[in-house]
Amino acid sequence: MAGRGHARVAEGRHLEDVLPLLGRRVRMMGMAVLSAQALTKSYGAKTVLHDVSLTLPAGRIHGVLGPNGSGKTTALHIVAGLVAPSRGGVRIAGVDVGDKRSRRELGFAPDDLPLPGVLTGREYLRFHDALRGRDDEARALALAEALGIDADLPSAVAEYSHGMQRKLQLIAAVMHEPSLLLLDEPFRGLDPDAAAAVRRLLLAYARGGRAVLVATHDMIRAERDCDEVTVIDRGRVVATGSPARLIAAAPDCRSLEDLFLHVTGRRDDAERRAERIASIFT
């Protein structure tokens, strides 16, 4: 199944042609699409998130970086309204995330969420339409054509490759034109063709006057594509700003990966591990 859908990416509709179908624009570029203030989350005596704030204007892509267990997924789930914070608040396009109206403004594609394999791709998209009480099928089909999976929509999702499932999940997240697109590890496990298609969609979506918040471990993509990044470690924000400025301000840092290791206090340990590994082969 890995080869299905790929041949159509270069033909038919292109993303640049389809994105204008996402016609609704945030009224003013630069307005705060996301305002998350002093988010704190505790489970009993254990606090996993400490006063994390994120502000994301329209037209921007913001990356949330952090080691496993840092709290970044908890932060995303709070922004998505799936987890209630112990303290703090979230507003999306000026609407409190606890208000049902905020669902209209949010699209969320979580990481490794199993899709219902018994449904066809078309049925899966119609299911999301029904949940929202909308009819966005024409837009969804246009996006499916641009992403090269339109011919596979009549097939069961269980037959899809990982990349095709991620594309389908992304279409479901954007088909209703949300102001904020929230993605957890969108490039995990994608081959170069699928990753390039997803990247083009995200860049075009932000250029269209919306905002994209991405949690990722991929430092190279974050450095290249994100306007700003926030690094979370042990539940606290340890750095935030544009990748270029953060790298320039940190000692002996030449890349976002260097910066990440520096601000999380892992640089020395990483260098020791690298030397130890190298010694095994010398």
C-alpha positions in Angstrom: 0.0 0.0 0.0 2.9 2.4 0.5 3.0 3.3 -3.2 -0.7 4.1 -3.5 -1.7 7.7 -4.0 1.8 9.0 -4.7 1.6 9.2 -8.5 -1.3 11.7 -8.4 0.5 14.4 -6.3 2.1 16.0 -9.4 -1.1 16.0 -11.4 -4.6 17.4 -11.0 -5.1 20.1 -8.4 -2.1 21.6 -6.6 -2.1 22.9 -3.1 -1.6 26.5 -4.3 -4.9 26.1 -6.3 -6.8 24.5 -3.5 -5.9 26.7 -0.6 -8.0 29.6 -1.9 -11.0 27.3 -1.4 -10.3 27.8 2.3 -11.8 31.2 1.7 -12.4 32.5 5.2 -9.6 34.6 6.5 -8.7 35.8 10.0 -9.8 39.4 9.8 -6.4 41.0 10.7 -3.0 39.5 10.1 -1.1 39.6 13.3 -4.0 39.3 15.7 -3.7 36.7 18.5 -5.4 33.6 17.1 -4.1 31.7 20.2 -3.7 33.1 23.7 -2.7 30.6 26.3 -1.9 32.2 29.6 -0.1 30.7 32.6 -1.2 27.1 31.9 -0.5 24.9 34.9 -1.5 21.2 35.2 -1.2 19.0 38.3 -2.1 15.4 38.9 -2.4 15.1 42.7 0.9 16.3 44.2 2.7 16.2 40.8 2.8 19.3 38.6 3.6 18.4 35.0 3.1 21.9 33.6 4.2 25.2 35.2 2.9 28.6 34.1 3.3 27.9 30.3 2.1 30.8 28.1 1.8 30.8 24.3 0.6 33.6 22.0 0.3 32.9 18.3 -0.7 35.5 15.8 -2.3 34.9 12.4 -0.1 34.0 9.6 2.5 32.2 11.7 3.8 28.7 12.4 4.9 28.1 16.0 6.8 25.0 17.1 6.6 23.5 20.5 9.8 21.5 21.3 10.7 19.4 24.3 12.1 16.0 25.3 9.8 13.1 26.0 7.9 13.8 29.3 8.5 17.5 29.1 4.9 18.5 29.2 4.5 19.6 25.6 1.8 17.1 24.7 -0.1 18.1 27.9 0.1 21.7 26.8 -1.3 20.8 23.3 -4.1 18.8 24.9 -5.1 21.8 27.1 -5.1 24.1 24.0 -7.3 21.6 22.2 -9.7 21.5 25.1 -9.1 17.8 25.8 -7.6 18.4 29.2 -8.6 21.1 31.7 -5.8 23.1 33.2 -5.4 23.3 37.0 -4.8 27.0 36.5 -4.7 29.4 33.5 -6.8 29.8 30.4 -6.9 29.4 26.6 -8.7 31.6 24.1 -8.8 30.8 20.4 -9.7 33.6 18.0 -11.0 35.5 21.1 -13.2 32.6 22.3 -12.6 30.7 25.5 -11.7 27.1 24.7 -14.4 25.9 27.1 -17.0 27.6 24.9 -18.4 25.3 22.1 -17.9 28.1 19.6 -14.2 27.6 19.9 -14.6 24.2 18.2 -15.3 26.0 15.0 -11.9 27.8 15.3 -9.8 24.7 16.0 -8.5 21.8 13.9 -6.5 19.1 15.7 -4.5 16.2 14.3 -3.1 14.3 17.3 -0.1 11.9 17.1 -0.7 8.2 16.6 -4.5 8.3 17.1 -5.8 5.1 15.5 -8.2 5.8 12.7 -11.4 3.7 12.3 -10.2 1.1 9.8 -13.7 -0.1 8.9 -14.7 3.3 7.4 -13.7 4.4 4.0 -11.7 7.6 3.6 -14.8 9.3 2.3 -16.9 8.0 5.3 -14.3 9.2 7.7 -14.4 12.8 6.3 -18.2 12.7 6.3 -18.1 11.6 9.9 -16.2 14.7 10.8 -18.6 16.8 8.8 -21.5 15.3 10.8 -19.7 16.0 14.1 -19.4 19.7 13.2 -22.9 19.9 11.7 -21.3 21.2 8.4 -21.0 20.3 4.8 -17.4 20.7 3.7 -17.2 17.7 1.5 -16.3 19.6 -1.7 -13.4 21.3 0.0 -12.3 18.0 1.5 -12.4 16.3 -1.9 -10.3 19.1 -3.4 -7.7 18.8 -0.7 -7.6 15.0 -1.1 -6.9 15.5 -4.8 -4.2 18.0 -4.1 -2.6 15.6 -1.6 -2.9 12.6 -4.0 -5.3 10.4 -2.1 -8.6 11.2 -3.8 -8.6 7.9 -5.8 -8.2 6.0 -2.5 -11.2 7.6 -0.7 -13.6 4.7 -1.6 -11.2 2.3 0.1 -11.2 1.3 3.8 -8.9 3.3 6.0 -7.3 0.0 7.2 -5.8 -0.4 3.7 -4.1 3.0 3.8 -0.4 3.5 4.3 0.8 5.5 7.3 1.4 8.5 5.1 -2.1 8.3 3.6 -3.7 8.1 7.0 -1.8 11.2 8.1 -3.0 13.1 5.0 -6.6 12.0 5.7 -6.3 13.1 9.3 -4.9 16.5 8.2 -7.7 17.0 5.7 -10.3 16.3 8.5 -8.5 18.9 10.6 -8.5 21.7 8.0 -11.6 21.1 5.9 -13.8 23.4 8.1 -11.3 26.3 7.8 -10.2 26.6 11.5 -8.3 29.7 12.6 -5.9 27.5 14.5 -4.4 24.3 13.2 -2.9 22.1 16.0 -0.6 19.3 15.1 1.3 16.7 17.2 4.3 15.2 15.4 2.8 15.6 11.9 5.9 14.3 10.1 6.5 11.2 12.1 6.9 8.2 9.9 6.2 10.0 6.6 8.2 9.3 3.5 9.7 12.3 1.7 6.8 12.6 -0.8 4.2 12.7 2.0 6.3 14.9 4.2 6.8 17.4 1.4 3.0 17.5 0.6 2.1 18.1 4.3 4.8 20.8 4.6 3.4 22.7 1.6 -0.1 22.6 3.0 1.1 23.9 6.4 3.1 26.8 4.8 0.2 27.7 2.5 -2.3 27.5 5.4 -0.3 30.0 7.5 0.2 32.3 4.5 -3.6 32.3 4.1 -4.0 34.2 7.4 -4.3 31.4 9.9 -2.0 30.0 12.6 -0.3 26.6 13.0 0.9 25.2 16.2 3.2 22.2 15.8 4.7 19.9 18.5 7.7 18.2 17.1 11.0 16.5 17.8 12.2 17.4 14.3 14.7 20.2 14.9 15.6 20.6 11.2 12.1 21.1 10.1 11.3 23.4 13.1 14.4 25.6 12.3 13.4 25.8 8.6 9.7 26.3 8.8 8.7 27.8 12.2 8.5 31.5 12.7 8.9 31.0 16.4 9.5 28.1 18.7 9.0 27.5 22.4 11.1 24.9 24.2 9.5 23.2 27.2 11.6 21.2 29.7 10.3 19.6 32.9 7.1 21.4 32.4 8.6 24.9 32.1 9.3 27.2 29.2 13.1 27.5 28.9 13.3 29.4 25.6 10.9 31.1 23.2 11.5 33.2 20.1 12.5 32.9 16.5 15.0 30.1 15.8 17.5 32.5 14.3 17.5 34.9 17.2 17.7 32.1 19.8 20.6 30.4 18.0 22.5 33.7 17.7 22.0 34.6 21.3 23.2 31.3 22.7 26.9 30.5 23.2 28.5 28.1 20.6 25.2 27.2 19.0 25.0 26.8 15.3 21.6 25.1 14.9 18.3 24.7 16.7 19.5 21.3 17.9 22.5 22.9 19.5 20.2 25.5 21.1 17.8 22.8 22.3 20.6 20.8 24.0 22.0 24.0 25.5 18.7 25.3 27.1 17.7 21.9 28.4 21.1 21.3 29.9 21.7 18.2 27.8 24.7 19.4 25.7 27.5 18.0 27.9 25.7 14.7 28.3 25.1 14.5 24.5 28.7 15.2 23.8 29.8 12.5 26.3 27.5 10.0 24.7 28.8 10.8 21.3 32.4 10.3 22.4 31.5 7.0 24.0 29.8 5.8 20.9 32.7 6.9 18.7 35.1 5.1 21.0 33.3 1.8 20.5 34.2 1.9 16.8 37.8 3.0 17.1 
